[in-house]
């Protein structure tokens, strides 16, 4: 449920409500909005009487949350969440573009990629130091040495780093180097990992599982939110269907659907959605037009010889063109005053 405080409620009254929630062995999640303070009440499924809270000083109303994902729902927080990637905010109406190789392969490759991403006008650098691969014989990443190279690339370009974390034991290590912790599609329902990144307080980029429903996706985000980490960016990256012409089927529907259901920002990964560099730009344009808050795109200076996902990686020149195209579409939406969050 949500406890909506009066606009005139004092901090003491808010703290009194939180104390009451905790006395009932429930969790309180505070959200300070522009006009009202809202306190989310989350428990273990036991029925909670509204009467416990409705007469407390400063309380305006108590409203049940119908969705199974409580903290991720727009019912709990109707405004768009603003999530940091370095100095940039995702969800404020601008578009954040993240580019870089699937995996860090060596120093020359990641530094060249970082400079190309920076020159193209993107806002963040992606690169995998730990790579969960379908085959145990595929390149698994450089580990901590790859993280060190990413940090060097950040020092060189000023771009914040987005990199994947694959197990709870690695969260502390990766968080020491990275600005954003990425949870890959295969780990979307790794609940121990979700709890660990929730405790880290680092910004989390959560990718949708390849067979996950929207409800599954938002429940995964709920795990992170329940541990106190509000800085989550959702990433649609295509789902598995009967179609074999592309690596995955891009669920463009998911972008406006998520915008209705949740306050969390949503970006699109057109690289994994298609698996084919020739299709990436078209899908990226569609994602921006559909209201995505940004893109994460694979970029490699030599895709033919890439150790991971070269077939879906753009060369720097084509990535530069994509950034211009995405920005042009975003500018049209803004100038025409077209909202990216659906409304009546």
Number of C-alpha atoms within 10 A of each C-alpha: 20 23 25 22 24 18 13 13 16 13 11 11 17 22 12 15 23 21 14 15 21 13 10 11 12 18 18 21 19 17 16 11 11 8 10 15 20 23 25 24 22 19 14 8 6 8 7 14 9 15 9 13 18 17 12 15 16 20 21 18 15 20 14 14 17 10 15 12 24 24 30 26 21 21 20 26 22 13 14 17 21 19 19 18 24 16 9 16 17 24 24 14 19 16 23 24 24 28 31 33 30 26 28 30 20 12 16 11 17 25 19 16 27 33 19 24 29 20 12 20 17 23 21 27 32 30 28 26 25 23 22 19 13 8 8 8 7 12 15 17 22 18 15 15 14 22 25 16 23 29 19 17 22 21 11 12 17 17 25 22 27 27 30 26 28 21 17 15 12 17 19 13 12 22 19 11 20 23 23 27 25 25 26 23 22 16 21 21 20 16 14 14 22 26 21 19 29 24 16 18 19 21 24 30 24 27 26 27 24 19 14 17 13 16 14 16 23 24 20 25 30 24 23 27 24 21 18 18 20 23 22 29 26 23 28 31 26 29 19 17 13 7 9 9 10 16 18 21 20 23 15 20 11 21 24 17 13 23 20 15 18 24 22 26 26 27 29 31 23 29 31 25 26 22 21 19 23 14 15 24 21 14 19 26 21 17 28 24 17 16 24 31 28 28 26 25 28 31 31 28 21 15 19 12 11 18 16 22 21 23 17 25 30 27 20 24 13 14 25 18 12 21 23 14 17 23 19 14 15 24 14 12 16 14 9 9 9 13 11 20 17 11 6 2
